[in-house]
Amino acid sequence: VYVNVTGITSVNELHPIETRVSPNPFSNSIKVSSSYLIREVKLYNVTGSLVKNISVLGNNRVEFNTESLSAGIYFLKMSSEKGATTMKIVKQ
């Protein structure tokens, strides 16, 4: 299952940020790709606590291990050179 999300970075300038997260739901790892260079990916639990922070240097794809996370709902925030987008993801 692939999830495509297009975000808006500002009201004055509309820059669609296409972001793909796979798989969703996920288990042991997750892949994030974007139409722009990714700066960082942050993963928050449902209470808003930061559980993962991944810095990315000059790449539009990142894969990271999620084995240590408990099953449940998370919010993934991807920041790129053109802005940020947030999406809901699920760990099985």
N, C-alpha and C positions, 0 to 999 in steps of 0.2 A: 504494500500500500504506500503510495506517495502522496504527500500533502504539498500543494503549491499555495503560497501565500503572497499576495502583492500588498506591500505597505506604502503609505504616503509619508514622506519625510517632513513636509511643511505645507501650509496653506498657500503660500505665495508661489512656491515652486513644486510642481508635482513630479517626483522621481519615483517611478514604480520600482520597488525592491523585490524582485522575484526570489523567493527562498524555498528550497526544497528540503524536507526532513524525511528521512527514511531509515528504518521502517517506523511506522506509527500505527499501532502500538509497537513498542520496542522491548527488548529484553536485556541483552548484554552489551550492546553498543548502539550508537546512533550516528548517522551521517548527516551533515548539514552542507548544503551548497547554495551559492548565491550568484546572481548576475553581476555582482560587484565584489571587490576584494573584502574579505571578512577581517575585521579587527579583533573581535572577541565574541565568545558565546557564553552566556550566563544561563544557568538553570536554577529555577526557584521552585520550592515545594508549594503546596496549597496555602500554607500559612505565610508565604512571602519570604521565607528564609533562603538565602543563597546557599545552594548545595554543590555547585560546580562553577568554576570560572576558568575558561580556556582562552588564552591569548593566542592569536593567529598572526603570523607575520607574512603578509603578501601572498595570500592564497584565497581562492574562492571556494575551497572545499576543506572540510575538517571532519574527522571521525574520532570519536572518543568513547572510552570504556564507561559503562554504566552498571557494571555488575554489583557495585556496592550500594546502589540505590534500592530502596524499598519499592514494592509495587504501589502504584497510585498515579495521581495526576500531577503533572509538572508544567511549568511555563518556561519556554525557551525564548530568550531574548538574544537576537543576533544583531550586532552592530557592525556596520560596514562603512566604507568610505563615503557613502551617500546618505547615511541615516541608520535607523534601527527599525526592527519589526519584532513583534512578540507573538508567539503562538502556543496553544495548548497541546501538550503531548501526553501520552499515557505509557507507563511502564507496566508490563504484564507480570 
